[in-house]
Amino acid sequence: MQALIWPLKESEVHKTLDELGKLQDLLTTAMDVDQTRLTLKIDSGVESLQERTAEISQAIGQAKLQEHLQEIYKWLAAPDHRSKHRNACNLRQAMTGSWFIEGKHFQEWREVPHSFLWLHGIRMLSKLGDMCFPLIDCRSWRGKTILCSTIVEELSRHCRSDPLLAMASFYFDFNNKDTPPDAVLRSLIAQLSVQCASTPHALESLFSKTGQDGAPGQEDLMSTLKTIISGFQAMYIVFDALDECPERSRFLAVIREIHGWEFGLLHLLATSRKERDIEEALSGLISQEVRMDENLVDGDIRVHVSRTLEDDIKFRMCTAEEKEKMMAALMEGAHGMFRWVVCQLDALRKCRTPAALEKALMRLPKTLNETYDRILAAIDEDDRQDALSLLQWLTFSVRTISTDEAVEVLATDPDAREGPLFDPRRRLRDPSDILTICSSLVTITFREGSNAEDDNYEDSNNKGSIDHHDDRVPFTETREIRLAHFSVREYLISEHLLMSTSMLSCYYFNEKIAHVFIAKTCLAYLLQFDQDNGVNLNTAWSYPLSCYAADNWLDHAGWDRAGDWDDLHGLIVMLLEPTSAVYMNWMWLYCHNKPWECHHGMNPLYIMAEKGLE
């Protein structure tokens, strides 16, 4: 019976039930806490996911914005403004130009509202017998242009300190023949737009108004530029080498209109030589005028000569006494002309002995014309024809040519006895040999190309721009060959060479002579493509002059429609035989780049009539 009795007492049962209740409450609380933690963790994950989604959405939005900006800037097709500035900066010695940047003229121009500063050289004459020939004051090379690069750098630094300040610049270059006023305006708009906090509404409106396939007119570009400028508290615009602007009268009218907006925030600065038409056009606009006389630039010249004598490998073996003599002779003859000094340094580099150096210092030419005379006279007789060919091309080509194109020019003989001939065996192994052939009359510069896939748009710190690019030519950094200075061009086409009684007269040419020669070279080059389907997208790589020749021979041939085309007639007839492979290959190259000028059924008679050739 004792075994059947309940072992737990009532008090113990109640105590056990109480403990079970507490454990249940504890378990419930733990489960609630765990659920809360899980809920919080889920909430945190959802929030993180939402943030990530927002970031992705923002990135997609930015990508679409960048794509849209790329589309706008590609459509705007602003010419490259960076290459010339970069080249000038590379030539600039430290501390040069400080006399201007720290001087009162620049400081006043930067602070005084609606200011316009004109920095110019002077006009000089060179005499040959009883005749005088104009020659520019070459303070403009490594003078005004190098000083301009210093100004642009200083203004860029100044504008980075305040987002409401902005600047833009444009370097004119006589080597770039195709620079109409609207191209300059597109460059200014592109430079200023990337300095805005967002794409200017005026630019968006212009893009929408014109359409992706349309080109904005000058009036619309001026209106857009005016609106963009008005959005800043201060605006600095710098134009270098107005005298080298190919459409000078039209662009001077543009400057007058911009100045006429009477924005107190706008500051204009221009450099040029002192030409009468520029002086007359700017009359009444200029608030400050600074002439680059020798007293101002001698310090910069001395710095340049000193650095060159110390750093150039050709001068490192010279004694301190020889360097002192070179410095004294160059400073005495410079008269503020950087270009003259540069040419003399090039000549002194060639002195192999102390005696040769001493003789050269005693015989330094007094003028640039005399300097250029000596350079031409020193060209090896075997190189004279090549030098003449290149100088004609560099003076009157439609656009700047690359070193690869120049090599093709030298390999082409339109007057060969056996007929017009391109001979690949005549190609220079090293394109830099062009500098040996033409000496100090030419220079090689670098320009970055671009294509449709290239990221042309850059942020405001890099001031992006758009480069034109021929899609027949692979994307590379291009080495371009140019005349070294505007004075070289003027020297070559002046009467100075024509009137010379020495062998120098063989280097004389005028505009008609040069255009006919370039047209003949282009035609001779194109005649090599005499096989069916002889050209394709790789042709421009293997034959670098093919694009230029196909696109521009008609322009050179049509330069003087009243001229005597006996020299060209035979070559033109050979190219324009409608059933020939040569004609079909030329048409493929021409129409691939200029489809808007081509249509079904084009024939040689139509082409000649369209270009005004009989």
C-alpha positions as CSV (number, residue, x, y, z in Angstrom):
1,M,0.0,0.0,0.0
2,Q,2.9,2.3,0.8
3,A,4.1,2.0,-2.8
4,L,0.8,3.2,-4.2
5,I,1.0,6.5,-2.3
6,W,1.9,9.7,-4.5
7,P,5.6,10.4,-3.7
8,L,5.4,14.2,-4.0
9,K,3.9,16.4,-1.4
10,E,1.6,19.2,-2.4
11,S,4.2,21.9,-1.5
12,E,6.8,20.2,-3.6
13,V,4.4,20.0,-6.6
14,H,3.6,23.7,-6.3
15,K,7.3,24.5,-6.1
16,T,8.1,22.4,-9.2
17,L,5.3,24.0,-11.1
18,D,6.5,27.4,-10.2
19,E,10.0,26.6,-11.4
20,L,8.6,25.2,-14.7
21,G,6.6,28.4,-15.1
22,K,9.7,30.5,-14.6
23,L,11.6,28.3,-17.1
24,Q,8.7,28.7,-19.6
25,D,8.8,32.5,-19.1
26,L,12.6,32.5,-19.6
27,L,12.3,30.4,-22.7
28,T,9.6,32.6,-24.1
29,T,11.8,35.7,-23.4
30,A,14.8,34.1,-25.0
31,M,12.7,33.2,-28.0
32,D,11.4,36.8,-28.2
33,V,14.9,38.2,-27.9
34,D,16.2,35.8,-30.6
35,Q,13.2,36.8,-32.8
36,T,13.9,40.4,-32.2
37,R,17.6,39.9,-33.1
38,L,16.6,38.0,-36.3
39,T,14.1,40.7,-37.2
40,L,16.7,43.4,-36.6
41,K,19.2,41.5,-38.7
42,I,16.7,41.1,-41.5
43,D,15.9,44.8,-41.3
44,S,19.6,45.6,-41.4
45,G,20.0,43.4,-44.5
46,V,17.0,45.0,-46.2
47,E,18.4,48.4,-45.4
48,S,21.8,47.4,-46.7
49,L,20.2,46.0,-49.8
50,Q,18.2,49.2,-50.3
51,E,21.4,51.2,-50.0
52,R,23.2,49.0,-52.4
53,T,20.2,49.2,-54.8
54,A,20.3,53.0,-54.5
55,E,24.1,52.9,-55.2
56,I,23.6,50.7,-58.3
57,S,20.8,53.0,-59.5
58,Q,23.0,56.0,-59.0
59,A,25.8,54.3,-60.8
60,I,23.5,53.4,-63.7
61,G,22.3,57.0,-63.7
62,Q,25.8,58.3,-63.7
63,A,26.7,55.9,-66.5
64,K,23.8,57.1,-68.6
65,L,24.7,60.7,-67.8
66,Q,28.3,60.1,-68.9
67,E,27.0,58.4,-72.0
68,H,24.8,61.4,-72.7
69,L,27.7,63.8,-72.1
70,Q,29.9,61.7,-74.4
71,E,27.2,62.0,-77.0
72,I,27.0,65.8,-76.6
73,Y,30.7,66.4,-76.7
74,K,31.2,64.0,-79.6
75,W,28.5,66.0,-81.4
76,L,30.1,69.3,-80.4
77,A,33.4,68.1,-82.1
78,A,35.5,70.7,-80.4
79,P,39.1,70.8,-81.8
80,D,41.9,69.7,-79.5
81,H,43.1,72.6,-77.3
82,R,45.5,70.7,-75.2
83,S,48.3,69.5,-77.6
84,K,49.6,73.0,-78.4
85,H,49.4,74.0,-74.7
86,R,51.2,70.8,-73.6
87,N,53.9,71.3,-76.3
88,A,54.4,74.9,-75.1
89,C,54.6,73.9,-71.5
90,N,57.2,71.3,-72.3
91,L,59.4,73.9,-73.9
92,R,59.0,76.4,-71.0
93,Q,61.8,76.7,-68.6
94,A,61.1,77.2,-64.9
95,M,60.6,80.8,-63.8
96,T,60.3,82.2,-67.4
97,G,57.4,84.6,-67.7
98,S,57.4,85.5,-64.0
99,W,58.1,89.1,-65.0
100,F,54.7,89.3,-66.6
101,I,52.7,87.1,-64.2
102,E,54.0,89.1,-61.2
103,G,53.8,92.5,-63.0
104,K,51.2,95.2,-62.7
105,H,49.7,94.7,-66.2
106,F,48.6,91.1,-65.6
107,Q,47.4,91.8,-62.0
108,E,45.3,94.7,-63.2
109,W,43.9,92.8,-66.1
110,R,42.8,89.9,-63.9
111,E,41.1,92.2,-61.4
112,V,39.6,95.1,-63.4
113,P,36.1,94.3,-64.8
114,H,35.6,94.0,-68.6
115,S,39.4,94.2,-69.3
116,F,41.1,93.4,-72.6
117,L,44.9,93.0,-72.7
118,W,46.8,92.8,-76.0
119,L,50.4,91.3,-75.9
120,H,52.2,91.8,-79.1
121,G,55.6,91.9,-80.9
122,I,56.7,94.3,-83.6
123,R,57.0,94.2,-87.3
124,M,60.5,93.9,-88.7
125,L,62.0,94.3,-92.2
126,S,64.9,92.4,-93.8
127,K,66.7,94.1,-96.6
128,L,68.1,92.5,-99.8
129,G,69.8,95.0,-102.0
130,D,67.4,97.9,-102.4
131,M,64.3,95.8,-101.5
132,C,62.8,95.3,-98.1
133,F,60.9,92.2,-97.1
134,P,58.7,91.8,-94.0
135,L,59.8,89.5,-91.3
136,I,58.0,89.0,-88.0
137,D,59.6,89.8,-84.7
138,C,60.2,86.3,-83.4
139,R,59.6,87.1,-79.8
140,S,56.5,85.2,-80.6
141,W,58.2,81.8,-80.5
142,R,59.1,80.7,-77.0
143,G,58.2,84.3,-76.4
144,K,54.5,85.1,-76.7
145,T,53.3,81.5,-77.1
146,I,55.5,80.2,-74.2
147,L,54.4,83.2,-72.1
148,C,50.8,82.4,-73.1
149,S,51.2,78.9,-71.7
150,T,52.5,80.4,-68.4
151,I,49.5,82.7,-68.3
152,V,47.1,79.8,-68.9
153,E,48.7,77.7,-66.2
154,E,48.5,80.6,-63.7
155,L,44.8,81.2,-64.6
156,S,44.0,77.5,-64.2
157,R,45.6,77.5,-60.8
158,H,43.6,80.7,-59.9
159,C,40.3,79.3,-61.1
160,R,40.7,76.0,-59.2
161,S,40.4,78.0,-56.0
162,D,36.8,78.9,-56.7
163,P,34.1,77.0,-58.6
164,L,32.6,80.3,-59.8
165,L,35.7,81.2,-61.7
166,A,36.5,79.7,-65.1
167,M,39.0,80.1,-67.9
168,A,39.4,78.9,-71.5
169,S,42.2,79.3,-74.1
170,F,42.8,78.7,-77.7
171,Y,46.2,78.6,-79.5
172,F,46.0,79.5,-83.2
173,D,48.7,77.8,-85.3
174,F,49.5,78.6,-88.9
175,N,50.1,74.9,-89.5
176,N,46.4,74.2,-88.8
177,K,44.7,75.7,-91.8
178,D,41.2,74.5,-91.0
179,T,40.3,76.6,-88.0
180,P,37.1,78.6,-88.7
181,P,35.6,80.8,-86.0
182,D,32.9,78.3,-85.2
183,A,35.6,75.7,-84.4
184,V,37.1,78.1,-81.8
185,L,33.7,78.7,-80.3
186,R,33.1,75.0,-80.0
187,S,36.4,74.6,-78.2
188,L,35.5,77.5,-75.8
189,I,32.1,76.0,-75.1
190,A,33.6,72.5,-74.4
191,Q,36.2,73.9,-72.1
192,L,33.8,76.0,-70.1
193,S,31.1,73.4,-69.9
194,V,33.2,70.9,-68.1
195,Q,34.0,73.5,-65.5
196,C,30.3,73.8,-64.7
197,A,28.8,71.9,-61.8
198,S,26.5,70.1,-64.4
199,T,26.1,70.1,-68.1
200,P,24.9,73.7,-69.0
201,H,21.3,73.9,-69.9
202,A,22.3,76.1,-72.9
203,L,24.4,73.3,-74.3
204,E,21.7,70.8,-73.7
205,S,19.2,73.0,-75.5
206,L,21.6,73.6,-78.4
207,F,22.1,69.8,-78.8
208,S,18.3,69.2,-78.7
209,K,17.7,72.0,-81.1
210,T,20.3,71.0,-83.7
211,G,19.9,67.3,-83.4
212,Q,22.7,64.7,-83.2
213,D,23.3,64.7,-87.0
214,G,23.2,68.5,-87.3
215,A,25.9,71.1,-87.0
216,P,25.3,74.3,-84.9
217,G,25.6,77.6,-86.7
218,Q,27.9,80.4,-85.5
219,E,24.9,82.5,-84.2
220,D,23.7,79.6,-82.0
221,L,27.2,78.9,-80.8
222,M,27.7,82.6,-79.8
223,S,24.4,82.6,-78.0
224,T,25.3,79.4,-76.1
225,L,28.7,80.7,-75.2
226,K,27.2,84.0,-73.9
227,T,24.8,82.1,-71.7
228,I,27.5,79.8,-70.2
229,I,29.8,82.7,-69.5
230,S,27.0,84.5,-67.6
231,G,26.8,81.7,-65.1
232,F,30.2,82.5,-63.6
233,Q,31.4,85.3,-61.4
234,A,34.6,85.8,-63.4
235,M,35.7,84.5,-66.8
236,Y,39.1,84.6,-68.4
237,I,39.6,83.8,-72.1
238,V,43.0,83.7,-73.7
239,F,43.7,83.7,-77.5
240,D,47.3,83.0,-78.6
241,A,48.7,84.1,-82.0
242,L,45.8,85.9,-83.5
243,D,48.1,86.7,-86.5
244,E,48.1,82.9,-87.3
245,C,44.3,82.6,-87.4
246,P,43.5,81.4,-91.0
247,E,40.2,83.4,-91.1
248,R,41.5,86.4,-89.2
249,S,39.0,89.1,-90.3
250,R,36.0,86.8,-89.4
251,F,37.4,85.9,-86.0
252,L,38.3,89.5,-85.1
253,A,34.6,90.3,-85.7
254,V,33.8,87.5,-83.3
255,I,36.1,89.0,-80.7
256,R,34.4,92.4,-81.1
257,E,31.0,90.8,-80.6
258,I,32.1,88.9,-77.5
259,H,33.6,92.1,-76.1
260,G,30.4,93.9,-76.9
261,W,28.4,91.8,-74.5
262,E,29.9,94.1,-71.9
263,F,30.1,91.5,-69.2
264,G,32.0,93.0,-66.3
265,L,33.0,89.5,-65.3
266,L,34.7,88.9,-68.6
267,H,38.5,89.3,-69.1
268,L,40.0,88.8,-72.6
269,L,43.7,88.5,-73.4
270,A,45.2,88.1,-76.9
271,T,48.7,87.7,-78.2
272,S,49.9,88.4,-81.8
273,R,52.4,90.4,-83.7
274,K,51.5,93.9,-84.4
275,E,49.6,93.7,-87.7
276,R,47.6,96.7,-88.9
277,D,44.4,94.8,-89.4
278,I,44.5,93.4,-85.9
279,E,45.4,96.8,-84.4
280,E,42.4,98.4,-86.3
281,A,40.0,95.6,-85.3
282,L,40.9,95.8,-81.6
283,S,40.9,99.6,-81.5
284,G,38.6,100.8,-78.8
285,L,38.4,97.4,-77.1
286,I,41.9,97.3,-75.6
287,S,42.3,98.4,-72.0
288,Q,46.0,97.4,-71.8
289,E,48.7,97.0,-74.4
290,V,52.1,95.3,-73.7
291,R,54.8,95.2,-76.3
292,M,57.3,92.4,-76.1
293,D,60.5,94.3,-76.4
294,E,63.9,92.9,-75.6
295,N,64.1,94.6,-72.2
296,L,61.2,92.4,-71.1
297,V,62.2,89.1,-72.5
298,D,66.0,89.1,-72.2
299,G,65.7,87.5,-68.8
300,D,63.7,84.6,-70.2
301,I,66.2,84.2,-73.0
302,R,69.1,84.2,-70.6
303,V,67.4,81.4,-68.5
304,H,66.7,79.4,-71.6
305,V,70.3,79.7,-72.9
306,S,71.7,78.9,-69.4
307,R,69.6,75.8,-69.0
308,T,70.3,74.6,-72.5
309,L,74.1,75.0,-72.1
310,E,73.9,73.1,-68.8
311,D,71.5,70.3,-69.7
312,D,72.0,69.6,-73.4
313,I,74.3,66.7,-74.0
314,K,76.0,68.4,-76.9
315,F,77.2,71.2,-74.6
316,R,78.2,69.2,-71.6
317,M,81.8,68.8,-72.8
318,C,82.3,72.5,-73.3
319,T,84.4,74.4,-70.8
320,A,83.0,77.1,-68.5
321,E,84.8,79.7,-70.6
322,E,83.3,78.4,-73.8
323,K,79.8,78.5,-72.3
324,E,80.4,82.1,-71.1
325,K,81.4,83.1,-74.6
326,M,78.3,81.4,-76.1
327,M,76.1,83.2,-73.5
328,A,77.6,86.6,-74.2
329,A,77.4,86.2,-78.0
330,L,73.8,85.0,-78.0
331,M,72.6,87.6,-75.6
332,E,74.3,90.3,-77.7
333,G,72.7,89.2,-80.9
334,A,69.3,88.1,-79.6
335,H,67.6,91.5,-79.4
336,G,64.6,89.8,-77.7
337,M,64.2,87.2,-80.5
338,F,63.8,83.7,-79.0
339,R,63.6,82.1,-82.5
340,W,67.0,83.6,-83.5
341,V,68.6,82.2,-80.3
342,V,67.1,78.7,-80.9
343,C,68.5,78.6,-84.4
344,Q,71.9,79.6,-83.3
345,L,72.0,77.0,-80.5
346,D,71.0,74.4,-83.1
347,A,74.0,75.5,-85.3
348,L,76.4,75.6,-82.3
349,R,75.5,72.0,-81.4
350,K,77.2,70.9,-84.6
351,C,80.6,72.4,-83.7
352,R,82.9,69.4,-83.0
353,T,86.0,71.3,-82.0
354,P,86.8,74.4,-79.9
355,A,88.2,76.1,-83.1
356,A,84.9,75.4,-84.9
357,L,82.9,76.8,-82.0
358,E,85.0,80.0,-81.9
359,K,84.7,80.5,-85.7
360,A,80.9,80.0,-85.4
361,L,80.6,82.6,-82.6
362,M,82.5,85.1,-84.7
363,R,80.2,84.6,-87.7
364,L,76.7,84.5,-86.1
365,P,74.1,85.8,-88.5
366,K,72.5,89.1,-87.7
367,T,69.0,88.5,-88.9
368,L,66.5,85.6,-89.2
369,N,66.6,85.8,-93.0
370,E,70.4,85.4,-92.9
371,T,69.9,82.5,-90.4
372,Y,67.5,80.7,-92.7
373,D,69.8,81.4,-95.7
374,R,72.5,79.5,-93.9
375,I,70.2,76.6,-93.0
376,L,69.1,76.1,-96.6
377,A,72.7,76.5,-97.9
378,A,73.9,73.8,-95.5
379,I,71.4,71.2,-96.7
380,D,73.3,68.3,-98.4
381,E,73.0,68.4,-102.2
382,D,71.5,64.9,-102.2
383,D,68.8,66.1,-99.8
384,R,67.8,69.3,-101.6
385,Q,64.9,67.9,-103.7
386,D,63.5,66.1,-100.6
387,A,63.8,69.3,-98.6
388,L,62.0,71.3,-101.2
389,S,59.3,68.7,-101.5
390,L,58.7,68.6,-97.7
391,L,58.8,72.4,-97.4
392,Q,56.1,72.8,-100.1
393,W,53.9,70.3,-98.4
394,L,54.4,71.7,-94.9
395,T,53.6,75.3,-96.2
396,F,50.5,74.5,-98.2
397,S,49.0,71.2,-97.2
398,V,45.3,71.3,-96.3
399,R,46.1,70.0,-92.8
400,T,49.1,69.1,-90.7
401,I,50.7,65.9,-91.9
402,S,52.2,63.1,-89.8
403,T,55.8,61.9,-90.0
404,D,54.5,58.7,-91.6
405,E,52.7,60.7,-94.3
406,A,55.9,62.8,-94.8
407,V,57.9,59.6,-95.4
408,E,55.4,58.6,-98.1
409,V,55.8,62.0,-99.8
410,L,59.5,61.5,-100.0
411,A,59.0,58.0,-101.5
412,T,56.8,59.4,-104.3
413,D,58.2,60.9,-107.5
414,P,55.5,62.4,-109.8
415,D,58.1,63.5,-112.3
416,A,60.0,60.2,-112.7
417,R,61.2,59.5,-116.2
418,E,59.4,56.2,-116.3
419,G,56.2,57.9,-115.2
420,P,54.6,58.8,-111.8
421,L,56.1,56.5,-109.3
422,F,55.7,55.5,-105.6
423,D,58.7,53.5,-104.6
424,P,58.5,51.9,-101.1
425,R,62.3,51.4,-101.2
426,R,62.7,55.1,-100.9
427,R,60.9,55.2,-97.5
428,L,63.1,56.5,-94.7
429,R,63.9,53.8,-92.2
430,D,63.8,56.5,-89.5
431,P,61.2,59.3,-89.9
432,S,63.3,61.4,-87.6
433,D,65.8,61.8,-90.4
434,I,63.4,64.5,-91.7
435,L,64.9,66.7,-89.0
436,T,68.4,66.1,-90.6
437,I,67.1,66.8,-94.1
438,C,65.4,70.1,-93.1
439,S,67.3,71.0,-90.0
440,S,65.9,73.8,-87.8
441,L,63.2,74.7,-90.4
442,V,60.9,72.0,-89.2
443,T,59.9,70.4,-85.9
444,I,58.2,67.2,-84.8
445,T,55.4,67.3,-82.3
446,F,53.1,64.8,-80.7
447,R,49.3,64.8,-80.8
448,E,47.0,62.3,-79.1
449,G,44.4,60.9,-81.5
450,S,41.0,59.6,-80.5
451,N,38.1,57.6,-82.0
452,A,34.5,57.0,-81.3
453,E,35.3,54.5,-78.6
454,D,37.7,56.7,-76.8
455,D,36.7,58.5,-73.6
456,N,36.7,62.0,-75.0
457,Y,34.8,63.5,-72.1
458,E,36.9,64.3,-69.0
459,D,36.0,65.9,-65.8
460,S,36.5,69.5,-65.0
461,N,39.9,68.9,-63.6
462,N,41.2,67.6,-66.9
463,K,39.3,69.9,-69.2
464,G,38.3,67.4,-71.8
465,S,37.9,68.0,-75.5
466,I,37.1,66.1,-78.7
467,D,39.7,65.2,-81.3
468,H,38.7,64.6,-84.9
469,H,39.7,61.1,-86.0
470,D,39.7,59.4,-89.3
471,D,38.3,55.9,-88.7
472,R,40.4,54.6,-91.6
473,V,43.5,55.2,-89.5
474,P,44.2,53.1,-86.4
475,F,44.1,54.9,-83.1
476,T,47.7,55.9,-82.1
477,E,49.6,58.8,-80.7
478,T,50.5,60.7,-83.8
479,R,53.9,62.4,-84.6
480,E,53.3,65.4,-86.7
481,I,55.8,67.3,-88.8
482,R,55.5,71.1,-88.9
483,L,57.3,74.2,-90.0
484,A,59.1,75.3,-86.8
485,H,57.8,78.8,-86.8
486,F,55.5,81.2,-88.7
487,S,58.6,83.2,-89.8
488,V,59.8,80.1,-91.7
489,R,56.7,80.1,-93.8
490,E,57.0,83.8,-94.5
491,Y,60.6,83.4,-95.5
492,L,59.9,80.5,-97.9
493,I,57.1,82.3,-99.8
494,S,58.7,85.8,-99.8
495,E,60.5,87.4,-102.7
496,H,63.7,87.0,-100.8
497,L,64.5,83.6,-102.3
498,L,63.3,84.5,-105.7
499,M,65.6,87.5,-105.9
500,S,68.6,85.6,-104.5
501,T,71.5,85.2,-106.9
502,S,72.8,82.1,-105.2
503,M,71.8,78.5,-105.2
504,L,69.1,79.4,-102.7
505,S,66.8,80.5,-105.5
506,C,66.2,76.8,-106.2
507,Y,64.2,76.7,-103.0
508,Y,61.7,79.4,-104.1
509,F,58.1,78.4,-104.6
510,N,54.8,80.2,-104.5
511,E,51.3,79.1,-103.6
512,K,50.4,77.9,-107.1
513,I,53.7,76.0,-107.6
514,A,53.2,74.2,-104.3
515,H,49.6,73.3,-104.8
516,V,50.3,71.8,-108.2
517,F,53.2,69.8,-106.8
518,I,51.1,68.5,-103.9
519,A,48.3,67.5,-106.3
520,K,50.8,65.7,-108.5
521,T,52.3,63.8,-105.6
522,C,48.8,62.8,-104.4
523,L,47.8,61.6,-107.9
524,A,51.1,59.7,-108.3
525,Y,50.5,58.0,-104.9
526,L,46.9,57.0,-105.8
527,L,48.0,55.5,-109.1
528,Q,49.8,52.6,-107.4
529,F,46.4,51.1,-106.3
530,D,45.8,49.5,-109.7
531,Q,44.4,46.2,-108.6
532,D,40.7,45.3,-108.3
533,N,39.6,45.7,-104.7
534,G,43.0,47.0,-103.9
535,V,42.1,49.0,-100.9
536,N,40.4,48.3,-97.6
537,L,40.4,49.6,-94.0
538,N,44.0,48.3,-93.6
539,T,45.2,50.4,-96.5
540,A,45.7,53.5,-94.3
541,W,47.9,51.6,-92.0
542,S,50.1,50.2,-94.8
543,Y,50.0,53.4,-97.0
544,P,49.7,56.3,-94.6
545,L,49.3,59.0,-97.3
546,S,46.3,57.2,-99.0
547,C,43.7,59.1,-97.0
548,Y,45.2,62.5,-97.5
549,A,45.8,61.9,-101.2
550,A,42.2,60.6,-101.8
551,D,40.5,63.3,-99.9
552,N,42.5,66.4,-100.9
553,W,44.1,66.1,-104.4
554,L,41.0,67.8,-105.9
555,D,41.3,70.7,-103.6
556,H,45.0,71.2,-104.5
557,A,44.3,70.7,-108.2
558,G,41.4,73.2,-108.0
559,W,43.3,75.9,-106.2
560,D,43.8,78.1,-109.3
561,R,41.0,77.2,-111.7
562,A,42.3,79.6,-114.3
563,G,45.8,78.0,-114.3
564,D,47.5,75.9,-116.8
565,W,47.1,72.2,-115.8
566,D,49.4,70.6,-118.4
567,D,51.4,69.1,-115.5
568,L,48.3,67.6,-114.0
569,H,46.2,66.7,-117.0
570,G,47.8,63.4,-117.8
571,L,47.7,62.2,-114.2
572,I,44.1,63.2,-113.8
573,V,43.0,61.3,-116.9
574,M,44.8,58.2,-115.7
575,L,43.0,58.4,-112.3
576,L,39.6,59.2,-113.6
577,E,39.2,56.4,-116.1
578,P,35.8,55.2,-115.0
579,T,36.3,51.5,-115.6
580,S,39.8,51.3,-114.1
581,A,40.7,49.7,-110.8
582,V,42.6,52.9,-109.9
583,Y,39.4,55.0,-110.2
584,M,37.3,52.5,-108.2
585,N,39.9,52.3,-105.4
586,W,40.1,56.1,-105.2
587,M,36.3,56.3,-105.0
588,W,36.3,53.8,-102.2
589,L,38.8,55.8,-100.2
590,Y,37.1,59.1,-100.9
591,C,33.5,58.0,-100.3
592,H,34.4,56.1,-97.1
593,N,35.5,59.4,-95.5
594,K,33.1,61.8,-97.3
595,P,29.8,59.8,-97.9
596,W,27.8,63.0,-98.0
597,E,29.7,64.1,-101.1
598,C,29.1,60.7,-102.8
599,H,26.0,59.3,-104.4
600,H,25.0,56.5,-106.8
601,G,26.0,57.1,-110.3
602,M,28.9,59.6,-109.7
603,N,31.1,59.9,-112.7
604,P,34.4,61.7,-113.5
605,L,32.7,64.5,-115.4
606,Y,30.4,65.2,-112.4
607,I,33.4,65.2,-110.0
608,M,35.4,67.6,-112.1
609,A,32.4,69.9,-112.6
610,E,31.6,69.9,-108.9
611,K,35.1,71.0,-108.1
612,G,35.1,73.6,-110.9
613,L,37.8,71.9,-113.0
614,E,37.6,71.8,-116.7
